[in-house]
């Protein structure tokens, strides 16, 4: 059967200037393997930075498998310290104009806003100070040129030298280390060329605009990382540990499994654990996406990073700090942002050929027309230099990773974890969604749905049944007792309670024999009138489990139970249907129950399926279509792995979460439609970004060749396009909206749609 397992476990887990599938690649492809060192890198703004660093480090002996992530500001590499040490790696990265710091084994790469680039005001950043100083020098040069024209050229040369020197140094270093085609090199060549042809004033403006552009790109990149940094900031820094009858403040990172921590009202829970004492409402929105605070009482699970609202709680730590739910979410998002989507890989590959082609085209523009007699050398040399700057593909290459990173961060903020950009791309192509039933479309545990009494006294029938079932651990018994407690039904004392193997439970209540069991066995214990028999048949036809309550040999009533659909299941299926996405239920349950649930929710059903049958069904559905499988149990893992994209419910098992490509932390069916909608919006944003990048370049390419625009406009075009595509991508960090691509505009539920329970 496809029964849910109870423990809710979360998922474990460039070259912008130079350089039809069946299943999305696993997130593990981007994961730094054991034995790799991990570093934070400050100063990276775009994919060109990553490509330059990768090429430079690849030339060092003992350095291999380099993985640089602009989205996270990190890099991982395999390092043979007998050939190259940490200091050499750091110096090499520093020579390129960045700052690399090695992380310890348990240190996180996520900045929390109290250090590094995230903790500085923009005007305190080195690039910003350099741009401000450069601006003053250029302004002074213009003033000198106006007041003392004979000194103007020299003033501009001084400004150029000061502002362009760091750029030129990085260009030469990158070229020496294997990256000759970088924006720094193009800028250096363009400025030198402008000085040679006598355009010193414009050269000064160009280098100043370039410096300003670097600041803007840095700010945009930092903002794009804000979603992940916000997650990292949720992890508390300190905790109050109970020791020797008192409380002692310790670093949260030093907590050990088995310790007891006190969480006062208004504080964040410092570690994952079990509540030992106290009753309070806790806000888990940052971890599960659940908008309503959850009541925590003894025995309940508490997650690190959640906020305790009302009263103090005592929590026993049961996970190490590096293995808490929020830490694992951050790790998953980091790894997912490092995994390149197919579109991103194509753009990266394209840029390696594009850049040399731009240099060749600029050279032809500068040389060919004057050779053929169409103008002077200086004029065409100027246009060729401008073309060098226009051709830089910064905006084109950053357009994809910026959108993917923002989409992944937005999903994580809403309790939807996606293992990489490749999964996002595949989700946007979804045509069929296959659901498991128990624990996915339904709650995963039975509940009492109907109570029909022979004499109309349903409360007495429920009380009799609860009296016998009170000591049983059977799920049906638990459901009956929970319903009795909810209705505050009287609980008479039962005596001589015994289980009748395979049939039900019997005992004595108030001196009278009572039996609770299935209809076919109830007749063995006494009589049942035709009205109750018909009621039992009707409930069974609706896919419900029926229990007959017998007293003194006479049927007193019928209780119907069923694993009911989740509150948002029907809305979630309807949202998929409005988007033109087919939905089907694959379940190991019996056909009658499956059809009843499927009919209520409005989707097709295939019942009585073993795990291998589910795999075959997914493969059959996937013939020529993109299939998403949603499940939660161990038996769903093979089907999740076989689908184009596997989505695991957060209430499911670790096995299901590991096999899946995405996870829904709050186990909401509506979130399937929301996630597909977000994926479609992400892909639409990518298309918009590519159009912006290529469109602006096409326009200014023409205006540059015909001489309508010059060097400084070329710099503005490149920098402006990069900032525009980054800002456009950052819109995905906003709250999820019902806006998606192609036919998916209805895949997202309307603004007034109910939130999942």
N, C-alpha and C positions, 0 to 999 in steps of 0.2 A: 504493500500500500504506500501511498505518498504522504505518510504522516510526518508532520513537522517535528523537529527535535527542539527542545525548549530553550537551550542556552542561546541568547541573542549575542552573537559575536560579530564584530565588524571585520571588514577585509584586512588581511595582513599586508600585512605587508608593510657661426654661420658665415655664411659667406655672402653678405649683402653687398660687398664692394669688391670682391676679388675672386672673386673666385666663382579591371573587372575581376575580383577575387572572391574566394569562398569564405574566408574567415579572417577577422581582424587579428593582427599580430599580438602576441601576449605582451603584457606590460613588462614582463621579465626581461624583454629584449633591451630595455633601457636601464635596467637595474645594475648598479655597480656590484660586481661579484665580490665574494670574500677575497681578502688579500689586497684589495684596492685601497688607495688612500683617497680621502675626500677633502676638498678645499672650498673655502668661500673665495670668490673673486669680485673685488669691487671695481667699478668703472666700466663694466660691460653694458653697452646700450643696444646692440643689435647683433645679428647673426655674423656680421663681418668680424666682430671682436672674437667670437667663438672660433671661427675658422682660422684667424691669425694665431690665436693661442695654440690651437691643435697642431698646426703646421710647425710652429716654433718648437713645441715640446716633443714632437715626433722625431726631431733631429737629435735629441739627447740620447745617449746610450743608456739602456736599462729602463727607458720609459716606453710604455705601450698601452694599447686599449684606452685611449684618451676620450673622455666623454664630457663635453662642456655644455652646460645649460644656461642660456641667457635668461630664460624665464625664472630660474631659481637663483641665479648668480652663483653657481657652483661648478666645480669640475671634479671628476673622479678619474684616476689613472692607476695602472699597474706600475709599481716602482721597484726596481732592483737597486737597493740602497748601497750595494757594493760597487755599483758603477756610477750612480748619480744620487746625491743626497737631497734632502728637503730644501736646503739653502740654495742649491743650484736651480731647482725648479722655481723657487720663489723669485730669485734674481732674474731668471729668464722672463717670467711673466711681468715683473716690474719694469724691465727694459722695454717692454711693449707699451708701457703706460698704464698698467693695471696693478692691483695690489692683491696678492694671493696669501691666504692664511690657512694653514692646515688645521683640520678639525680632529679632535680626539675621537676615540672609539664610540663614545656615547653622546658626543656633542651634536646638536642639531644645526643644520645649515640655515634654518629659518630665523630671520632677524625679528626681534620683538619690538623694535622701535627704540631701544635704549643703547644703541651703538651702531657703528658702521654707517653706511650711507643712509639707512632709514632714520637714524637718530640725529642727523644734521639738518639745519636749515639750509635752503638751497644756496644762499649767498656765502655759506661757509665751506661749500664743497670746492676742492681745488680747481675744477674746470670753471666754476662760476667766478671764482676770484680772478682766474686768468682772463676770462672774457671781459670782466669789468675793467681790469687794468688795461687790457688791449683796447677797449672802447675809449678809455681816457687818452691813450697814446694816439689813436687814430684821430680823435677830435682835436688834440693838440697839433697834430700834423696838418690838418685842414686849416686851423687857425694860423699856423706858421706860414702856410702856403699863401694865405690871404694877406697877411701883414708883411711877410718877407719872402716874396716869390723865389728869390735865389736860394733860399734855404728849404723851400717846400719839398723838393725831391728827396733831399737828405733826411728830412723829418719823416717822410713816408717810408723811406728805406729802414730807418730805425724802428718804426712801428712794425713793419713787416718782419724784420729780423726777430724782434722780441716775441711777437705773437705767433709767428710761424715756426720758430725754432723747435718747440716741443713736438709739433706735428711732423716736421721734417725728420727729427731724430727717431720718432716712432716708425716713420716710413722706411728709413734706412735700416733700422733694426729688423723690421718685419721682412724686408727684402733679403737681408743677410741670412735670416732664419727660414727662408723658403716661401715667403708670401710677397712677391713683387707687386701684385695687382691689388692694392688696397686704396681706400678713399684718401688716406693720408698721403700715399704716393701720388695719386692723381692731383690732389690739392697742391702738393709741393711742386710738381711739374708745371701746373697751371700758373702758380704764383711766380716761379722763376721765369717762365715764358713771358708773362705779362710785364715783368721788370725789364726783360731784354728788349721788348718792343716798345718800351717807354711808358707803359700804363701803370705807373707806380701808385697813383691814387686809387685806381680801381683794384689793384692787387691788395692794397691795404684794407679796403672795404671787404674784399672777398675773404681774407683770412679772419677778419673780425666777425663777419657773418657766419663763417664756419665754426668759430669758437662759440658763438651764441647758439648755433644749431646743435652742437654737442651737448650744451647745457639743457636745451629743450628735449633732446632725445633721452638724456639721462633721467630727467624728471618724468618723462612719459614712461620709460621703462620701469622706474621705481614705483610709479603709480600702478602699472600693470601687475607688479608683484605684490601689491597691497593685500589682495585676497588671501594669499598664502601666509603673509606676515601676520594678518589678523588672526588666522588659525593658530599660528605659533604663539601669539600673545595670550591666548586663552590658557596656556599651561602655567599654573601658579608657580611662583618661585620659592615659596616657603610653606611649611606645614606645621601644625601643632600636634606633636606626638605625645601620647600618654606614657609617662615613665615614672615609676616609684610614687604613684599616687598623685602626680602633678602633670603639668603640661610643659613641654620644652619645644621651642621653635627650632626647626631644622630646615635645611634646603630640601625642597620637594624632590630634587634629583637624587637625594640620598635615602629616600624611603625604601624600606625593605618589606617584602611579603610577610604578612603576619602581624605587622605593627598596627596599632589602633590610633587613628587620628581624630581630632575634634574639629568639626566644621561649624563655625558660628554663623548666625544669620548675616546675610550680605556677603559672605565669603565664597570663593570658588572651591569646589572639591579638589584636593591636591592629587588624588590618585584613584584609580579604579578600585572598587571594593564592594563590600556588603555592609549594609546598614545594621549596626548592632543595637542601637538605642536612639530613640527620638522619632518625632513625626513632623514632617515639614514638606512644603511644596518646593520643588527644585526645577529650575529652568534649564532644559537640556537642548534648547533650540540650536545652539552652535554645534552640537554633536550629532543629534538625530534629525534636526530640522523641525521637530515638533514645536508648534507655536504656543501650546498651552502648557504651563508648568505641571509637572508630574508629582503626585504625592509619593513620598518616600517614608516607609515604615520599616521596622525590623524585618530583615530578610530580603529587602529590596536591593537591587543593584544600583550603584552610584558610579557616575562616570567623571573622570578627571576633567576639569574645565567647566563643568556645569555649575550654576549659581544657586546656592541655598538661600531661599527667600525669607523664611519665617522663624524657625526655631533651630536650636543647635542639634547636630547629629553626631553620633559616634560611628565611625566607619572603619572596618577592618580591611587593610590593604591586601588585595589578592593578585595584583599585577605589578611588575617592576615598572619604574618610571618610563623607561624607553619602550615599554610594551603596552602603555595605556591606550584606550580607544582613540583619544585625540591625537596622541603621538603617531599611532598607526595611520590615522587619516592623513596627517601631514606628510608622513612618509609616502603614502600611496599617491597623494597629489604631486609631490616632488618627482617621484618616479614617472608618473603619467606625463608630466610636463616635459620630461627629458625624452620621452618616446616620440619620435617624429612620425607624423601622419604621412600617408602616401603623397598627398599634394605637396607637403613641405619638402619631402625628399626629392620630388621632381623639380621644385623651384631651386633647391640647393644645387642639384646637378646642372640645371640649366644655367645658373649664374656662373659656374666655372668656365663655361664656354662663352657666355655673354660678355664677360668683362674684357678678355683679350680682343673680342670682336669690336667692342667699343673703342678700344685703343687704336686698333687698325683703322676704323672708320674715321676717327679724329685725325689720324695721320694723313689719310687720303684727302680729307677736307682741307687740311692745312697746305698740302703740297700739290695735289692734282689740278685744281682750278688755276692757280697762277702759272703752272707749267703749260696749261692749255691757253693761256692768255686771257682768262676771265677775271681780271682784277690783280691787285698788288699782293705781294707776299705778306706784308704786315697785317692787312685786313683779314686774309684767310687764315693766317696763323692765330689771330685773335679768336676767330670763329672755331677753329679746331680746339683751342684750349677750352673754350666754353663748352664744346661738345663733350670733352672729357668729363666735365663735372655733371652735365646733363645725363650722361649715360650711366652714372653710378646706380646700381640696382638696390640700394639700401631699402627703400620703401617696398619694393617688390618682394624681397626675401623676408623682411620682418612682418609682412602682411599676414602670413599664415601662422607662424608661431605665436604672434601676439594675440590673435583671435583664439587659437587653441588654448593657450594658457589662461586667458580670461574666461573662456567657456568652462574649462575644468574647475577653475576656482569658484565660479558662480555655482556650478553643480554641487561642489563640496559644501558650500555655505548653506545649501538647501537640503543637505542630507543625502545627496546622490553622488556616489563615488565612481569615477570612470577611470579605467586603466589606460589612458593615453589618447592621443589625437586620432590614431587609426580607428579606435572604437567609436569616437565621435563621428568620423566620416561614415562608418558603416551604419550607425544608428540613424543618420539622416537619410539613408536609403531604405529603411525598414518598410517592408510590404506586408509581412505577416508576423503576428505576435502569438506565440504558443505559451499558454499558462499551465502550470501545475495547479491542482485544485486545493488540496488540504494544506493550509498554512500560507497559501499564496493568494488565491481568490477568496478563500475562507479564513476564519480566525485560527483554525488548527486545533480547536477543541470544541466538544459538543456543548450545546446550551438547550435548556428546556424551551420549546416553542409553543406547545399546546398542553392544556390540562382540561380534560373533559370528565366530569363526575356523573355518576348514575343519578344521583339525587340533586345535582347542581352545586354541591359543596366542594368546590375545587380545592379550597384551603385544607380541608380535612384529608383529601386524597394525597396532597403534597406532603402533609405532615406525616402520614403513615409511611409513605415511601422514604422520606428523609430519616425517619426513626430507624429504619432497617439499614439504610445506606450510609449512616453516619460514620461507621468505622471502616468502610471500604475505600480502597485507593483506586478503584476503577474509574475511568474518565466519566462514564455515565452517572455513576454514584456521586461523583464530585459535582457534576452539573446540577443534579437534583438538590443536593444540599445547598449549593450556592443560590439556587432559586428560592429555596425555603428561607434562607437567611435574608435575601433581598426583600421578600414579602413579609418578613418577620412572622412567619407561620409558627404556631406552637410546635415544640419538639417533644412529643411524648417519649417516655423511656421504653426502649425495646429490650426484651429478654430472650435468652436462648437463640441469639442470632447465629445463623449458619449459612454458609454458601452451598447452594445446590449446584454441584459441578456442571457447568455448561448450560444451566437453565435459569438461574436467578438467585435470589436470596430469600430466606425464610426466617421467621421468628415469631415472638408473641408480643403484642402491644395491648396493654389494658386487659390482659387475660384472654385475648382472642388471637387465633392464629392468623398471621399475615404473610402473604407471599408477593414478591415483586419480580416479574420476569417477562419474557417474550410471550406474545399471544399464543403460539402453538404449545407452550408449556403451561400457560395459565389454565388452559382447559383441563389439564391433568389435576389441577389443584381445586377445581370447583366449576361453577357455572358462570356464564357471561351472556347477558341479553343481546338481542340482535342489533339494537341501536349502538351499543359499544363495539360490537364486532364490525359494523359498518364504518364506525369512526376509525377503528384501528386499520381497516383496509384502505381507507382514504388517506390517512397519514402516511402509510407505507408507500402508497402510490406517489406521494409527494416527495419520496426519497428520505423520509424520516425514520429514525429508529423508534419503535413503540415499546413501552413498558406497561404491563397491566398490573394494577394494584388489587390484590384479592384479600378479602377479610372474611374469616369464618366460612370460606368456601364460596363466596359470592364476589364477583368482580365489582369493585366500587368505582373504578375510573380508569382512564387511559391517559398516559403521559407521553407526549411526542417530543423527541429530541433530534437535533441535527446540528452539524457543524455549519453554522450560518455564514453567508457571505460577508466579507468586510463591508463596513458602512459605505465606503467609496468605490466598491468594486463595479457596480452598475454604471456609475458616472465615468469611471476609468475606461470601461469597455466602450461606452457611448462616445467618449472623446476620440478614441482610436477609430471608431467607425466613421465619425464625421470627417476624419482626415483621410479616409479611403484606405485604411489599414485593416486587413482581415485579422480576426481573433479566433483562436481555437483553444479548447481545454483538453489537455492530455492528463489522464488520471488513472491510478490503479484501483480506484473505488468501483463499486458495482454500477452497472449501466443505469439502473433506475435512479439512484441518487445523483449520478453524473448528469443525466438528462434533466432532472428537476432543477439542479443548480444552474445548468447552462441555459435552460429556458427562462429562468428568473433573471439572469444577467444579460441575455441576448447574444449568445455566441454558440458556436458548434462545439460538440464534445466527442471525444474518443475515450472509452472507458475500459476498465479491467486490463490495464497495460502494465507489464513488467518494465523495469528500467531499460532493458535492451529493446523492448518494443517502442519506448519513447524515443530512443535514439534513431530507430528506423523511421519513425513518423517524422522526426525533425529533418532527417535526410531527404525523405520524400517531399516534404513541404519546401525544402530548400532547392529543389530542382528548378533552376532558372529564376529563383526569387531570393530576396534577402530576408532571412528568418531570425527573429529575436525570440529567445526562450527565457521565460521567467519562472524561477522555482526557488525552493528553500531547503529541501531535504537532501540527505545523503544519496537517495536514489535518483535525485534530479541531476547530480553532478555529471554523469555521462552525457545527458541531453544538453546541459548547459555548455559543455565543451564542444559539442557537435554543431551547435547553432552558429550562425554568422556572428551573433553577439549573444552572450549569456548574461542575464541579469539576475542577481540573487537578492532575495528579501533579507533585510537586516535581522529578522527574527529567526532566520534559518541557521544552518550548521556551518562550521568552519570549512568543511569539505566543499559545500556549495559555494561559499564565498571565494574560496581559492580557485575553483574551477571557472567561476564567472568572470566576465570582462567588466562588469559594473555591479554596484551594490546599492540598494535602497535602504538607508538606515532606519527610516520610520515605517517600513513595510507597508507603504501605501500604493494601491493599484493605480491611483491617479498619477503617481509619480512616474509611472512608465510613460504615459502620454506627455507629462511635463519634460521628461528627459529627452524623448524623441523630438519634442518641440524645440528644446534648447539646442540640440544637435543641429537641427535644420537652420535655426537662427545663426549658429556659429558658422555653418557652411555658407550661408548667405552673406555673412559679414566678410568671410574670406573672399568671396567673389567681388564684393564691393571694394575691398581693399586692393585687390589685383587691378580692378578697373581704374581706381584712383591713381595707383602707381603708374600703370602703363599709359593712362590717358594724359596725365600731366607731362610725362616724358615725351609722348608723341607731339603734344602741342608745342612744348619748348624746344624740342628737337628741330621742328620746322622753323620756328621763329629765330633760332640760333643760326641755322644754316643760311637763312635769307638776310641775316644781319639785323633783325629787329630787336633782339635781346642780347645782353652781354654776360660777362662773367658773374657779376653779383646776382643777377636774376637766375642764373644757372644754379648757384648755391642755394638761393631761396627756394627754387623749384624742388631740388633734391631734399633739403631739410624739411621744407614744408610738407612734402608728400609723406616723408617718414613720420612726422608728428601727426599728420592727419590720419594715417592708417592705424597708428597706435591708439589715438584717442577714439577712433571708431571701434576698435577692438575692445576698448575699456568699457564701452556701453554694455557689454555682456556681464559686467560685474554688478549691474543693477539687479533689482529684484526681478524674478522671472515674470515675463509678460506673455500674453497670448498672441505672440507674433512669431511665425515660422515660415519656412520656405515652401515652394511649390504648392502641393495640395495640403500642406500641413497647417494652414492658418487656423484650422479648428482642432488641431491635435492637442493644443493647450486648453484646459478648462477655462471658462469665462471667469472674469474677475470675481463674480459673486459665488462661484462654486464652493461647496463646503470643503473644509480641510479634512483630511483623513483623521480618524480617531486615533 
